[in-house]
Amino acid sequence: MTWEFTLKWMPKLLQGATLTLELVAIAVVAGLILAIPMGIARASRNNYVRALPYAYIFFFRGTPLLVQLFLVYYGLAQFDVITQGPLWPYLRDPFFCAALTMTLHTTAYIAEILRGAIQAVPVGEVEAARALGMSQAKAMTYIILPRAARIGLPAYSNEVILMLKASALASTVTLLDITGMARTINARTYMPEQSFFLAGLIYLTISFVLVQAFKLLERKLRVNALQGR
Amino acid sequence: MNLDLHGFGPALAAGMLMTIQLALSALCLGLVLGLLGALAKTSSNRALQWIGGTYSTLVRGIPELLWVLLIYFGTVNAMRAIGHIFGIPNLSLSAFAAGVIALGLCFGAYATEVFRGAMLSIPKGHREAGLALGLSRPRIFIKLVMPQMWRIALPGLGNLFMILMKDTALVSVIGLEEVMRHAQIAVTGTKEPFTFYMVAALMYLTMTALSMVGLAWLERRASVGFARSAS
Protein backbone atom coordinates (compact mmCIF):
# COMPACT_ATOMS: atom_id res chain seq x y z
CA MET A 1 0.00 0.00 0.00
CA THR A 2 1.73 3.15 -1.10
CA TRP A 3 0.57 6.67 -0.32
CA GLU A 4 1.55 7.81 -3.75
CA PHE A 5 -0.89 5.37 -5.34
CA THR A 6 -3.65 6.28 -2.89
CA LEU A 7 -3.23 10.02 -3.39
CA LYS A 8 -3.15 9.67 -7.14
CA TRP A 9 -6.20 7.47 -7.60
CA MET A 10 -8.39 8.20 -4.57
CA PRO A 11 -10.13 11.18 -6.26
CA LYS A 12 -11.15 8.90 -9.16
CA LEU A 13 -12.53 6.29 -6.78
CA LEU A 14 -14.43 8.92 -4.82
CA GLN A 15 -15.89 10.16 -8.09
CA GLY A 16 -17.01 6.55 -8.64
CA ALA A 17 -18.48 6.56 -5.13
CA THR A 18 -20.83 9.42 -6.03
CA LEU A 19 -22.17 7.35 -8.94
CA THR A 20 -22.60 4.31 -6.66
CA LEU A 21 -24.45 6.41 -4.10
CA GLU A 22 -26.72 7.92 -6.77
CA LEU A 23 -27.64 4.46 -8.05
CA VAL A 24 -28.31 3.10 -4.58
CA ALA A 25 -30.33 6.16 -3.54
CA ILE A 26 -32.54 6.00 -6.64
CA ALA A 27 -33.05 2.24 -6.27
CA VAL A 28 -33.96 2.12 -2.59
CA VAL A 29 -36.23 5.19 -2.66
CA ALA A 30 -38.04 4.32 -5.91
CA GLY A 31 -38.09 0.67 -4.83
CA LEU A 32 -39.77 1.58 -1.55
CA ILE A 33 -42.44 3.65 -3.31
CA LEU A 34 -43.21 0.84 -5.78
CA ALA A 35 -43.08 -1.80 -3.07
CA ILE A 36 -45.80 -0.25 -0.88
CA PRO A 37 -48.75 -1.14 -3.17
CA MET A 38 -47.10 -4.45 -4.02
CA GLY A 39 -46.56 -5.36 -0.38
CA ILE A 40 -50.17 -4.49 0.44
CA ALA A 41 -51.41 -6.62 -2.47
CA ARG A 42 -49.13 -9.46 -1.38
CA ALA A 43 -50.61 -9.37 2.13
CA SER A 44 -54.15 -9.49 0.76
CA ARG A 45 -56.40 -12.45 1.55
CA ASN A 46 -57.69 -12.55 -2.03
CA ASN A 47 -55.87 -15.18 -4.13
CA TYR A 48 -56.21 -13.22 -7.39
CA VAL A 49 -54.81 -10.03 -5.86
CA ARG A 50 -51.90 -12.01 -4.45
CA ALA A 51 -50.98 -13.87 -7.64
CA LEU A 52 -49.49 -11.04 -9.73
CA PRO A 53 -47.07 -9.68 -7.12
CA TYR A 54 -46.16 -13.28 -6.30
CA ALA A 55 -45.10 -13.97 -9.90
CA TYR A 56 -43.13 -10.69 -10.02
CA ILE A 57 -41.35 -11.46 -6.75
CA PHE A 58 -40.66 -15.06 -7.79
CA PHE A 59 -38.95 -13.92 -11.00
CA PHE A 60 -36.90 -11.11 -9.48
CA ARG A 61 -35.80 -13.10 -6.44
CA GLY A 62 -35.14 -16.28 -8.40
CA THR A 63 -32.74 -14.89 -11.00
CA PRO A 64 -29.38 -13.13 -10.57
CA LEU A 65 -29.34 -9.33 -10.78
CA LEU A 66 -26.66 -9.65 -13.48
CA VAL A 67 -29.10 -11.53 -15.74
CA GLN A 68 -31.80 -8.93 -15.14
CA LEU A 69 -29.36 -6.12 -15.88
CA PHE A 70 -28.24 -7.75 -19.15
CA LEU A 71 -31.85 -8.43 -20.12
CA VAL A 72 -32.68 -4.74 -19.79
CA TYR A 73 -29.47 -3.23 -21.13
CA TYR A 74 -28.57 -5.63 -23.93
CA GLY A 75 -31.76 -7.67 -24.29
CA LEU A 76 -34.31 -4.97 -25.09
CA ALA A 77 -32.31 -3.86 -28.13
CA GLN A 78 -33.39 -7.07 -29.87
CA PHE A 79 -36.86 -5.64 -30.51
CA ASP A 80 -37.47 -3.02 -33.17
CA VAL A 81 -40.55 -1.83 -31.31
CA ILE A 82 -38.27 -0.63 -28.54
CA THR A 83 -35.36 0.72 -30.58
CA GLN A 84 -37.80 2.75 -32.64
CA GLY A 85 -39.99 3.67 -29.68
CA PRO A 86 -40.01 6.90 -27.68
CA LEU A 87 -38.24 5.37 -24.67
CA TRP A 88 -35.11 4.35 -26.60
CA PRO A 89 -32.99 7.40 -25.64
CA TYR A 90 -33.44 6.30 -22.01
CA LEU A 91 -33.12 2.56 -22.51
CA ARG A 92 -29.79 2.89 -24.33
CA ASP A 93 -28.30 4.81 -21.44
CA PRO A 94 -26.41 2.46 -19.09
CA PHE A 95 -27.10 4.63 -16.03
CA PHE A 96 -30.84 4.61 -16.66
CA CYS A 97 -30.81 0.84 -17.26
CA ALA A 98 -28.80 0.13 -14.11
CA ALA A 99 -31.04 2.36 -11.99
CA LEU A 100 -34.18 0.81 -13.51
CA THR A 101 -33.01 -2.78 -13.01
CA MET A 102 -31.83 -2.18 -9.47
CA THR A 103 -35.15 -0.52 -8.65
CA LEU A 104 -37.20 -3.39 -10.09
CA HIS A 105 -34.95 -5.90 -8.29
CA THR A 106 -35.08 -4.26 -4.88
CA THR A 107 -38.84 -3.65 -5.19
CA ALA A 108 -39.37 -7.41 -5.07
CA TYR A 109 -37.32 -7.76 -1.89
CA ILE A 110 -38.81 -4.70 -0.16
CA ALA A 111 -42.34 -5.89 -1.03
CA GLU A 112 -41.59 -9.17 0.77
CA ILE A 113 -40.24 -7.28 3.79
CA LEU A 114 -43.34 -5.11 3.81
CA ARG A 115 -45.66 -8.10 3.56
CA GLY A 116 -43.96 -9.71 6.56
CA ALA A 117 -44.21 -6.43 8.48
CA ILE A 118 -47.90 -5.91 7.63
CA GLN A 119 -48.71 -9.44 8.71
CA ALA A 120 -46.75 -8.90 11.94
CA VAL A 121 -48.90 -5.94 13.01
CA PRO A 122 -50.84 -7.22 16.04
CA VAL A 123 -54.40 -8.17 15.06
CA GLY A 124 -55.78 -6.41 18.14
CA GLU A 125 -54.51 -3.05 16.96
CA VAL A 126 -56.16 -3.45 13.56
CA GLU A 127 -59.39 -4.57 15.22
CA ALA A 128 -59.23 -1.60 17.59
CA ALA A 129 -58.91 0.76 14.62
CA ARG A 130 -61.91 -0.88 12.91
CA ALA A 131 -63.89 -0.77 16.15
CA LEU A 132 -63.27 2.98 16.34
CA GLY A 133 -65.04 3.25 13.00
CA MET A 134 -62.00 3.69 10.77
CA SER A 135 -62.49 2.52 7.20
CA GLN A 136 -60.15 -0.16 5.84
CA ALA A 137 -58.16 2.46 3.91
CA LYS A 138 -57.94 4.74 6.90
CA ALA A 139 -56.79 1.94 9.19
CA MET A 140 -54.14 1.09 6.58
CA THR A 141 -52.72 4.65 6.38
CA TYR A 142 -52.95 5.61 10.04
CA ILE A 143 -52.45 2.36 11.92
CA ILE A 144 -51.08 -0.54 9.87
CA LEU A 145 -48.51 1.18 7.64
CA PRO A 146 -46.84 3.34 10.35
CA ARG A 147 -46.66 0.27 12.56
CA ALA A 148 -45.37 -1.94 9.72
CA ALA A 149 -42.75 0.69 8.82
CA ARG A 150 -41.21 0.35 12.26
CA ILE A 151 -41.37 -3.45 12.23
CA GLY A 152 -39.80 -3.60 8.77
CA LEU A 153 -37.16 -0.91 9.22
CA PRO A 154 -34.29 -3.20 10.39
CA ALA A 155 -34.89 -5.51 7.42
CA TYR A 156 -35.08 -2.49 5.09
CA SER A 157 -31.71 -1.24 6.32
CA ASN A 158 -30.27 -4.67 5.50
CA GLU A 159 -31.72 -4.37 2.01
CA VAL A 160 -30.09 -0.96 1.53
CA ILE A 161 -26.69 -2.45 2.41
CA LEU A 162 -27.34 -5.35 0.03
CA MET A 163 -28.19 -2.86 -2.73
CA LEU A 164 -24.96 -0.98 -2.04
CA LYS A 165 -23.09 -4.21 -2.71
CA ALA A 166 -25.27 -5.12 -5.67
CA SER A 167 -24.52 -1.73 -7.26
CA ALA A 168 -21.03 -3.08 -8.06
CA LEU A 169 -22.70 -4.88 -10.98
CA ALA A 170 -23.19 -1.51 -12.68
CA SER A 171 -19.53 -1.82 -13.67
CA THR A 172 -20.48 -4.66 -16.05
CA VAL A 173 -22.53 -2.28 -18.22
CA THR A 174 -19.63 0.17 -18.67
CA LEU A 175 -20.57 2.45 -15.76
CA LEU A 176 -17.69 3.89 -13.74
CA ASP A 177 -18.93 3.29 -10.20
CA ILE A 178 -16.47 2.36 -7.44
CA THR A 179 -15.87 -1.11 -8.88
CA GLY A 180 -15.79 0.20 -12.44
CA MET A 181 -13.19 2.80 -11.47
CA ALA A 182 -11.12 0.17 -9.67
CA ARG A 183 -11.18 -2.00 -12.80
CA THR A 184 -10.09 0.94 -14.95
CA ILE A 185 -7.28 1.83 -12.54
CA ASN A 186 -6.18 -1.81 -12.51
CA ALA A 187 -6.10 -1.84 -16.30
CA ARG A 188 -3.93 1.28 -16.33
CA THR A 189 -1.53 0.52 -13.50
CA TYR A 190 -1.46 -3.29 -13.32
CA MET A 191 -1.77 -2.99 -9.56
CA PRO A 192 -4.85 -5.11 -8.83
CA GLU A 193 -4.19 -5.58 -5.09
CA GLN A 194 -4.06 -1.87 -4.37
CA SER A 195 -6.86 -0.71 -6.64
CA PHE A 196 -9.36 -3.33 -5.46
CA PHE A 197 -8.26 -2.94 -1.83
CA LEU A 198 -8.93 0.81 -1.94
CA ALA A 199 -12.32 0.18 -3.54
CA GLY A 200 -13.18 -2.31 -0.79
CA LEU A 201 -12.21 0.26 1.82
CA ILE A 202 -14.64 2.78 0.33
CA TYR A 203 -17.47 0.22 0.33
CA LEU A 204 -16.73 -0.63 3.96
CA THR A 205 -16.81 3.06 4.91
CA ILE A 206 -20.10 3.70 3.12
CA SER A 207 -21.78 0.65 4.66
CA PHE A 208 -20.49 1.67 8.11
CA VAL A 209 -21.97 5.15 7.73
CA LEU A 210 -25.27 3.73 6.44
CA VAL A 211 -25.54 1.30 9.36
CA GLN A 212 -24.97 4.15 11.84
CA ALA A 213 -27.51 6.35 10.06
CA PHE A 214 -30.15 3.62 10.25
CA LYS A 215 -29.38 3.14 13.96
CA LEU A 216 -30.08 6.84 14.47
CA LEU A 217 -33.30 6.61 12.49
CA GLU A 218 -34.40 3.58 14.51
CA ARG A 219 -33.83 5.53 17.71
CA LYS A 220 -35.73 8.52 16.35
CA LEU A 221 -38.70 6.37 15.35
CA ARG A 222 -38.45 4.57 18.72
CA VAL A 223 -38.45 1.19 17.02
CA ASN A 224 -37.36 -0.76 20.09
CA ALA A 225 -39.79 0.96 22.46
CA LEU A 226 -42.71 0.05 20.19
CA GLN A 227 -41.82 -3.61 19.77
CA GLY A 228 -43.49 -4.61 23.06
CA ARG A 229 -46.79 -6.28 22.37
CA MET B 1 -37.54 -17.66 -31.62
CA ASN B 2 -35.69 -20.80 -32.45
CA LEU B 3 -36.36 -23.89 -30.42
CA ASP B 4 -32.88 -25.37 -30.73
CA LEU B 5 -31.37 -22.01 -29.74
CA HIS B 6 -29.28 -21.85 -32.93
CA GLY B 7 -27.32 -24.87 -31.72
CA PHE B 8 -26.26 -23.18 -28.50
CA GLY B 9 -28.49 -25.42 -26.36
CA PRO B 10 -25.83 -28.03 -25.47
CA ALA B 11 -23.33 -25.28 -24.57
CA LEU B 12 -25.84 -23.69 -22.26
CA ALA B 13 -26.55 -27.05 -20.65
CA ALA B 14 -22.82 -27.53 -20.10
CA GLY B 15 -22.76 -24.06 -18.56
CA MET B 16 -25.53 -25.07 -16.19
CA LEU B 17 -23.48 -28.07 -15.09
CA MET B 18 -20.53 -25.75 -14.46
CA THR B 19 -22.73 -23.41 -12.44
CA ILE B 20 -23.91 -26.30 -10.28
CA GLN B 21 -20.36 -27.54 -9.75
CA LEU B 22 -19.26 -24.03 -8.81
CA ALA B 23 -22.15 -23.57 -6.38
CA LEU B 24 -21.61 -26.91 -4.67
CA SER B 25 -17.83 -26.43 -4.35
CA ALA B 26 -18.31 -22.95 -2.92
CA LEU B 27 -20.94 -24.38 -0.57
CA CYS B 28 -18.46 -26.93 0.83
CA LEU B 29 -15.77 -24.30 1.38
CA GLY B 30 -18.32 -21.86 2.81
CA LEU B 31 -19.72 -24.39 5.28
CA VAL B 32 -16.23 -25.13 6.61
CA LEU B 33 -15.37 -21.43 6.86
CA GLY B 34 -18.72 -20.65 8.49
CA LEU B 35 -18.29 -23.39 11.07
CA LEU B 36 -14.73 -22.23 11.86
CA GLY B 37 -15.90 -18.61 12.02
CA ALA B 38 -18.73 -19.48 14.41
CA LEU B 39 -16.38 -21.54 16.60
CA ALA B 40 -13.93 -18.62 16.68
CA LYS B 41 -16.65 -16.12 17.51
CA THR B 42 -18.13 -18.19 20.34
CA SER B 43 -14.76 -19.26 21.81
CA SER B 44 -13.51 -17.75 25.05
CA ASN B 45 -10.23 -16.76 23.41
CA ARG B 46 -10.12 -13.01 22.74
CA ALA B 47 -7.83 -13.27 19.71
CA LEU B 48 -10.04 -15.90 18.07
CA GLN B 49 -13.14 -13.79 18.77
CA TRP B 50 -11.46 -10.86 17.06
CA ILE B 51 -10.50 -12.95 14.02
CA GLY B 52 -14.03 -14.31 13.66
CA GLY B 53 -15.59 -10.87 14.06
CA THR B 54 -13.23 -9.20 11.62
CA TYR B 55 -13.76 -11.94 9.04
CA SER B 56 -17.54 -11.67 9.04
CA THR B 57 -17.60 -7.85 9.13
CA LEU B 58 -14.94 -7.37 6.48
CA VAL B 59 -16.32 -9.88 4.00
CA ARG B 60 -19.94 -8.82 4.44
CA GLY B 61 -19.11 -5.14 3.91
CA ILE B 62 -17.53 -5.59 0.48
CA PRO B 63 -19.46 -6.51 -2.71
CA GLU B 64 -19.22 -10.11 -3.93
CA LEU B 65 -18.15 -8.92 -7.38
CA LEU B 66 -15.21 -7.07 -5.85
CA TRP B 67 -14.18 -10.25 -4.00
CA VAL B 68 -14.26 -12.19 -7.25
CA LEU B 69 -12.08 -9.57 -8.96
CA LEU B 70 -9.79 -9.17 -5.94
CA ILE B 71 -9.14 -12.89 -5.67
CA TYR B 72 -8.73 -13.49 -9.38
CA PHE B 73 -6.57 -10.46 -10.26
CA GLY B 74 -5.18 -9.62 -6.83
CA THR B 75 -3.50 -12.98 -6.27
CA VAL B 76 -1.61 -13.09 -9.57
CA ASN B 77 1.60 -11.64 -8.13
CA ALA B 78 1.39 -13.60 -4.90
CA MET B 79 0.74 -16.88 -6.73
CA ARG B 80 3.65 -16.22 -9.06
CA ALA B 81 5.91 -15.66 -6.06
CA ILE B 82 4.73 -18.94 -4.49
CA GLY B 83 5.22 -20.73 -7.80
CA HIS B 84 8.73 -19.30 -7.97
CA ILE B 85 9.61 -20.83 -4.58
CA PHE B 86 8.39 -24.28 -5.54
CA GLY B 87 9.83 -24.05 -9.04
CA ILE B 88 6.48 -23.98 -10.85
CA PRO B 89 6.52 -21.11 -13.34
CA ASN B 90 3.26 -19.30 -14.14
CA LEU B 91 1.38 -20.72 -11.17
CA SER B 92 -1.99 -18.98 -11.00
CA LEU B 93 -5.55 -19.47 -9.83
CA SER B 94 -7.96 -20.71 -12.47
CA ALA B 95 -11.21 -18.79 -12.86
CA PHE B 96 -13.01 -21.74 -11.27
CA ALA B 97 -10.72 -21.80 -8.22
CA ALA B 98 -10.96 -18.03 -7.80
CA GLY B 99 -14.75 -18.22 -8.05
CA VAL B 100 -14.97 -21.01 -5.47
CA ILE B 101 -12.72 -19.10 -3.06
CA ALA B 102 -14.53 -15.78 -3.48
CA LEU B 103 -18.05 -17.21 -3.23
CA GLY B 104 -17.04 -19.59 -0.44
CA LEU B 105 -15.58 -16.68 1.48
CA CYS B 106 -18.80 -14.68 1.16
CA PHE B 107 -21.01 -17.67 2.01
CA GLY B 108 -18.80 -18.44 5.02
CA ALA B 109 -19.09 -14.91 6.40
CA TYR B 110 -22.89 -15.05 6.45
CA ALA B 111 -22.90 -18.70 7.55
CA THR B 112 -20.75 -17.68 10.54
CA GLU B 113 -23.71 -15.71 11.89
CA VAL B 114 -26.20 -18.48 11.12
CA PHE B 115 -24.08 -21.13 12.85
CA ARG B 116 -23.36 -18.84 15.79
CA GLY B 117 -27.07 -18.27 16.34
CA ALA B 118 -27.72 -22.00 16.13
CA MET B 119 -24.92 -22.79 18.58
CA LEU B 120 -26.22 -20.27 21.10
CA SER B 121 -29.70 -21.75 20.92
CA ILE B 122 -28.55 -25.13 22.19
CA PRO B 123 -29.22 -25.36 25.95
CA LYS B 124 -26.15 -25.14 28.13
CA GLY B 125 -27.37 -28.21 30.02
CA HIS B 126 -26.63 -30.44 27.02
CA ARG B 127 -22.99 -29.44 27.04
CA GLU B 128 -22.79 -29.89 30.80
CA ALA B 129 -24.37 -33.32 30.51
CA GLY B 130 -21.69 -34.24 27.96
CA LEU B 131 -18.96 -33.02 30.30
CA ALA B 132 -20.49 -34.95 33.20
CA LEU B 133 -20.40 -38.10 31.08
CA GLY B 134 -16.68 -37.52 30.58
CA LEU B 135 -16.76 -36.63 26.88
CA SER B 136 -13.95 -34.48 25.55
CA ARG B 137 -14.75 -31.00 24.19
CA PRO B 138 -14.33 -31.89 20.48
CA ARG B 139 -16.51 -34.97 20.99
CA ILE B 140 -19.20 -32.91 22.68
CA PHE B 141 -19.16 -30.57 19.71
CA ILE B 142 -19.30 -33.30 17.08
CA LYS B 143 -21.69 -35.73 18.80
CA LEU B 144 -23.92 -33.38 20.80
CA VAL B 145 -23.92 -29.83 19.46
CA MET B 146 -23.52 -30.33 15.71
CA PRO B 147 -26.43 -32.73 15.10
CA GLN B 148 -28.80 -30.38 16.95
CA MET B 149 -27.35 -27.26 15.36
CA TRP B 150 -28.02 -28.60 11.88
CA ARG B 151 -31.80 -28.50 12.32
CA ILE B 152 -31.79 -24.91 13.58
CA ALA B 153 -29.26 -23.62 11.06
CA LEU B 154 -30.87 -25.27 8.02
CA PRO B 155 -33.42 -22.57 7.04
CA GLY B 156 -30.77 -19.85 7.30
CA LEU B 157 -28.26 -21.89 5.31
CA GLY B 158 -30.93 -22.58 2.69
CA ASN B 159 -31.44 -18.85 2.15
CA LEU B 160 -27.68 -18.38 1.85
CA PHE B 161 -27.47 -21.17 -0.70
CA MET B 162 -30.08 -19.44 -2.89
CA ILE B 163 -28.01 -16.24 -2.74
CA LEU B 164 -24.86 -18.23 -3.56
CA MET B 165 -26.58 -19.86 -6.53
CA LYS B 166 -27.38 -16.45 -8.00
CA ASP B 167 -23.96 -15.02 -7.17
CA THR B 168 -22.32 -17.70 -9.34
CA ALA B 169 -23.34 -15.49 -12.30
CA LEU B 170 -20.69 -12.99 -11.15
CA VAL B 171 -17.91 -15.44 -11.94
CA SER B 172 -18.72 -15.01 -15.64
CA VAL B 173 -17.01 -11.60 -15.31
CA ILE B 174 -13.63 -13.35 -14.98
CA GLY B 175 -14.41 -15.64 -17.91
CA LEU B 176 -15.52 -18.90 -16.31
CA GLU B 177 -17.73 -20.70 -18.81
CA GLU B 178 -20.93 -21.05 -16.81
CA VAL B 179 -24.50 -20.20 -17.82
CA MET B 180 -24.00 -16.44 -18.14
CA ARG B 181 -20.75 -16.70 -20.04
CA HIS B 182 -22.23 -19.18 -22.52
CA ALA B 183 -25.24 -16.90 -22.92
CA GLN B 184 -22.91 -14.00 -23.70
CA ILE B 185 -21.03 -16.07 -26.25
CA ALA B 186 -24.32 -17.09 -27.89
CA VAL B 187 -25.43 -13.45 -27.97
CA THR B 188 -22.26 -12.45 -29.80
CA GLY B 189 -22.93 -15.15 -32.37
CA THR B 190 -26.65 -14.65 -32.93
CA LYS B 191 -27.40 -11.02 -32.01
CA GLU B 192 -30.42 -12.18 -30.01
CA PRO B 193 -29.59 -10.90 -26.52
CA PHE B 194 -33.11 -11.03 -25.10
CA THR B 195 -33.67 -14.65 -26.11
CA PHE B 196 -30.46 -15.94 -24.59
CA TYR B 197 -30.51 -13.89 -21.39
CA MET B 198 -34.13 -14.98 -20.90
CA VAL B 199 -33.07 -18.61 -21.34
CA ALA B 200 -30.32 -18.02 -18.77
CA ALA B 201 -32.87 -16.45 -16.41
CA LEU B 202 -35.15 -19.47 -16.80
CA MET B 203 -32.21 -21.79 -16.08
CA TYR B 204 -31.49 -19.92 -12.86
CA LEU B 205 -35.19 -20.01 -11.97
CA THR B 206 -35.20 -23.78 -12.49
CA MET B 207 -32.14 -24.20 -10.29
CA THR B 208 -33.55 -22.04 -7.49
CA ALA B 209 -36.93 -23.77 -7.70
CA LEU B 210 -35.26 -27.20 -7.54
CA SER B 211 -33.09 -26.24 -4.62
CA MET B 212 -36.19 -24.89 -2.84
CA VAL B 213 -37.77 -28.33 -3.19
CA GLY B 214 -34.56 -30.01 -2.01
CA LEU B 215 -34.28 -27.70 0.98
CA ALA B 216 -37.89 -28.30 1.99
CA TRP B 217 -37.15 -32.04 1.91
CA LEU B 218 -33.98 -31.60 4.01
CA GLU B 219 -35.85 -29.45 6.53
CA ARG B 220 -38.61 -32.01 6.84
CA ARG B 221 -36.04 -34.75 7.38
CA ALA B 222 -34.11 -32.72 9.95
CA SER B 223 -37.19 -31.87 11.98
CA VAL B 224 -38.47 -35.45 12.31
CA GLY B 225 -39.50 -35.91 15.93
CA PHE B 226 -39.92 -32.21 16.60
CA ALA B 227 -43.52 -31.08 16.84
CA ARG B 228 -44.24 -28.20 14.48
CA SER B 229 -45.40 -25.19 16.45
CA ALA B 230 -49.02 -24.56 15.52
CA SER B 231 -49.31 -21.51 13.31
Chai-1 contact restraints between the chains, C-beta under 6 A:
chainA,res_idxA,chainB,res_idxB,connection_type,confidence,min_distance_angstrom,max_distance_angstrom,comment,restraint_id
A,G62,B,L205,contact,1.0,0.0,6.0,A-B,restraint_1
A,G62,B,T208,contact,1.0,0.0,6.0,A-B,restraint_2
A,T63,B,A201,contact,1.0,0.0,6.0,A-B,restraint_3
A,T63,B,Y204,contact,1.0,0.0,6.0,A-B,restraint_4
A,T63,B,L205,contact,1.0,0.0,6.0,A-B,restraint_5
A,P64,B,K166,contact,1.0,0.0,6.0,A-B,restraint_6
A,P64,B,A169,contact,1.0,0.0,6.0,A-B,restraint_7
A,P64,B,Y204,contact,1.0,0.0,6.0,A-B,restraint_8
A,L66,B,A169,contact,1.0,0.0,6.0,A-B,restraint_9
A,V67,B,Y197,contact,1.0,0.0,6.0,A-B,restraint_10
A,V67,B,A200,contact,1.0,0.0,6.0,A-B,restraint_11
A,V67,B,A201,contact,1.0,0.0,6.0,A-B,restraint_12
A,F70,B,Y197,contact,1.0,0.0,6.0,A-B,restraint_13
A,L71,B,Y197,contact,1.0,0.0,6.0,A-B,restraint_14
A,Y74,B,P193,contact,1.0,0.0,6.0,A-B,restraint_15
A,G75,B,P193,contact,1.0,0.0,6.0,A-B,restraint_16
A,G75,B,F194,contact,1.0,0.0,6.0,A-B,restraint_17
A,G75,B,Y197,contact,1.0,0.0,6.0,A-B,restraint_18
A,Q78,B,E192,contact,1.0,0.0,6.0,A-B,restraint_19
A,Q78,B,P193,contact,1.0,0.0,6.0,A-B,restraint_20
A,Q78,B,F194,contact,1.0,0.0,6.0,A-B,restraint_21
A,K165,B,P63,contact,1.0,0.0,6.0,A-B,restraint_22
A,A168,B,P63,contact,1.0,0.0,6.0,A-B,restraint_23
A,A168,B,L65,contact,1.0,0.0,6.0,A-B,restraint_24
A,A168,B,L66,contact,1.0,0.0,6.0,A-B,restraint_25
A,T179,B,L66,contact,1.0,0.0,6.0,A-B,restraint_26
A,P192,B,F73,contact,1.0,0.0,6.0,A-B,restraint_27
A,P192,B,G74,contact,1.0,0.0,6.0,A-B,restraint_28
A,E193,B,G74,contact,1.0,0.0,6.0,A-B,restraint_29
A,F196,B,L69,contact,1.0,0.0,6.0,A-B,restraint_30
A,F196,B,L70,contact,1.0,0.0,6.0,A-B,restraint_31
A,F196,B,G74,contact,1.0,0.0,6.0,A-B,restraint_32
A,A199,B,L66,contact,1.0,0.0,6.0,A-B,restraint_33
A,G200,B,I62,contact,1.0,0.0,6.0,A-B,restraint_34
A,G200,B,L66,contact,1.0,0.0,6.0,A-B,restraint_35
A,Y203,B,I62,contact,1.0,0.0,6.0,A-B,restraint_36
A,L204,B,G61,contact,1.0,0.0,6.0,A-B,restraint_37
A,S207,B,G61,contact,1.0,0.0,6.0,A-B,restraint_38
